[in-house]
Structures are given as C-alpha cells and as structure tokens.
C-alpha cells in the first residue's frame, strides 16, 4: 500500500495517524517525502536500502530521506523508493509542501506524486476558517484566482471545498483514474469543524451548514440575587437560557438561594468584568438592591456587546440614571438600548409578576433574531456519535431550524423537541453511517402515527461525528 498525502494544514499529522493505525495492524510502515519534510528525532538520513530494511525489521517503522540544507529531509532516489515499496507493507509519502499554512492551491508541478501509488489523501486545514486568506494561504495568487476573492476575504467552508476539489481532487482523479483520491480534513477541533470535516470527507455540499446554528444558547446574566432574580431564574431555565447570577452578598449569591442558576458569582459590582461571560448573544437584567449598584452594572454592560439590557426601577429612577449616564460620557444611542423600566407593561406588582413581564420582554427580543438552542455541553463535547439537526420546518413543530441533538453510545446531548419524534430519530440515527436527510411529517395521519398533535414537518439532517 502506497499512500501520498498532499494539500495543507495537517499532512504530517495525517501521516503519523496513518502510521500508528497500520502499526497496530502489525504492518511495517515506511515514511518519506517527494518534496521536503520536517526531520524528526528518529528520522534516518540515508540512501541505503540495507539500513532502511534493518530499521523496518527491528522496529516495524522507518522514516527516512536525504539530507537538505534547510534542516528537512529530501526525497529518496527514485530507484531506492521503488525498492522500499517492495519490502514495506505500507509506504506513506508527504508529496506536497505548504510552508506550514492551512490553505494552498497547487502550482504547475505540484503535488509530486510518485510513479507507483494506491491512494492520494488530500488534506485541508480547518484552522483557516474565519481567517483572512492573506494570512493563511500558500500560493495566495493561485488561491485568489481559483476563488475570485481578495486577501481580506474570510475563509468559509465553501472555499475549502472548492480549493480541495478544483486544486486536487478533480485533476488527480483525471490523471490517476485507478487511484483512490479522498479529502482528509486536518486541524479539526470544534463541533462546527467536525461537521464541516464530515461534509468535506463525503464531498457533500457544505453550504447546507449554517454558522448561526453553532451560536451558544442565549445567556442570561442577572445582576442581583433577590426575590425577582429567583423567580426569573425559574422562567429563564424553562425558556432555554443559560443563566448566570452576580451579587455582592454571600447570603444571596449561593446555590441554596438560587438552585436554578448555572453559574453564581459573589463579587463587588464594580469588579464584574472578571466574571462576565464572553460572547455577543448575552441578555443582561439589572435587578440589584439599590440605584447606585444598578447604575454601576449598567455602565459595565454598556461597554460590551449584548442582545438585551434591562434595568428595574421607577420612571423617576430611570430618568435620573439616564441623566447620570449621559454625564459620564455615554451616547444617547447607547442609552436608548436600555430597556427601562424593565419588562413588558402588564401591570406587574409582585416579584412573580415582574419576573413574568421581564421574561416576556426577553422572549420578544430574542425571537426577533436567530433562535439558537445550542447548549454549552453540546458545543464543547468531544464525544463521537450521530448529530441530528433540524434544517427545515413548516407549520407548528417543537423546535426551530438549527436545533441539534447528538446521539452517542451513552445517550443523547441536546434535543430536537422531545416526544415520539425525537425517540424515532434516535432509533433511526443508530443505522445512519453517512450524511443524509429525512423528513418527518407531524401533520394529519402522519402526526397520529408518531403520536404528535402539533402538526408541521421537520427535515432532519443526520451527520456522523468522528474524531
């Protein structure tokens, strides 16, 4: 078996992973290059077949090449490489260079594929996503020509797919029709990258993937741990918010007082920068015990990005606070973003009613934009499994587009709405081996079959998630 690894953004890692896999199968593995490759601690600088053969016989693994002036190894003589092909079970060849950058379009004489070859693995580095092409591209002029983009354009999955297909896969398949050519994404870490990687592997259209699906579920940060805060927490958890409470009193900022909170911090309000979560999709509710603390918290938030900022208080208190903010240098545009007095006007009086009015305003604000149900647990999981994503819906259905559920060997993470529908999807996910879509009709007779009465249709995308 002779495998050439080409492309950019993880070729050496790909070679090491393959070597490890074949060694576990008790096969002898030889690693070399047809261009230049970083010299490692156990790399042999030799052009002797006897030396290479002894290394393979004693260790089962050998990495070798010729000496170069740049500290790397160069290619073996063609005759020697052919001889090694006869004695090693597996030969892994780094057949391309990218100067350590995750994106590349090959030059005229690239990649350098040996005469004898069984497979070609095209690596593309997903670490390039959301970065400017000018910062992450080797042979930038060729990349720009292929994609019709500028140096400042941010890398998207569709760009990686086009570069891999147009630069490598299509021309290599044409030149080597009997050779297996496949895309092998490199530098894959996040859930988003794992999904992009699977689409690239299967050569499915990556434009199906929407980046907004991967926004973390909305975070509600409540300043103050009193009665209103406690009531609002219960509603917020029911509505799918990740909740954070901050108070400067230990008797309030504790799990016994606020059992529904995901995170609780006890600190002075003028030091909240140290505990405020990052991200744009944050909702801030200011319900501290006094005007002075409320104003401090509002000032801290106004200097950050947010989806919602609400402050409790009478009209008189709000007017006084707004005037003070203006004197402190905050613009009228910034001040106008504050929802104050907080909550929808429903005549709320009790802590419970005030909490309902605030929750209603949060819903109103949240549903004006993209709705995400991505939980922190799902976004940060390193488990493998079958990801189920709602990609389209019509009529009434429990969850919106972008809702996800990962079916693992141990259970599920996330949800696409619960009920018989979710149970059916979980069962069907066990048999899915490749990316595919299924439509579930929850209306009329089909609804009855699934035990649903809400109506509507859900299109579910099934995506295998690997290492």
Buried (B, 14 or more C-beta within 10 A) or exposed (E): BBBBBBBBBBBBBBBBBBBEEBBEEEBBBBBBBBBBBEBEEEBBEBBEBEBBBEBBEEEBBBBBBBEBEEEBBBBBEEEBBEBBBEBBBBBBBBBBBBEEBBBBBBEEEBBBBBEEBBBBBBBBBBBBBEBBBBBBBBBBEBBBEBBEBEEEBEBBBBBBBBBBBEBBBEBBBEEBEEBEBEBBBBBBEBBBBBBBBBBBBBBBEBEBBEEEBBBBBBBBBBBBBBBBBBBBBBBBBEEBBBBBBBBBBEEBBBEEBBEBBBBBBBBEBEEBEEBBEEBEBBBBBBBBBEBEBBBBBBBBBBEBEBBBBBBBBEEEBBEBBBEBBEEEEBEEEBBEEBBBBBBBEEEBEEBBBBBBBBBBBBEEBBEEEBBBBBBEEBBEBEBBBBBBBBBEBBEEBBBBBBBBBBBBEEEBBBBBBEBBBBEBBBEBBEEBEEBBEBEBBBBEEBBEEBEBEBBBBBBBBBBBBEE
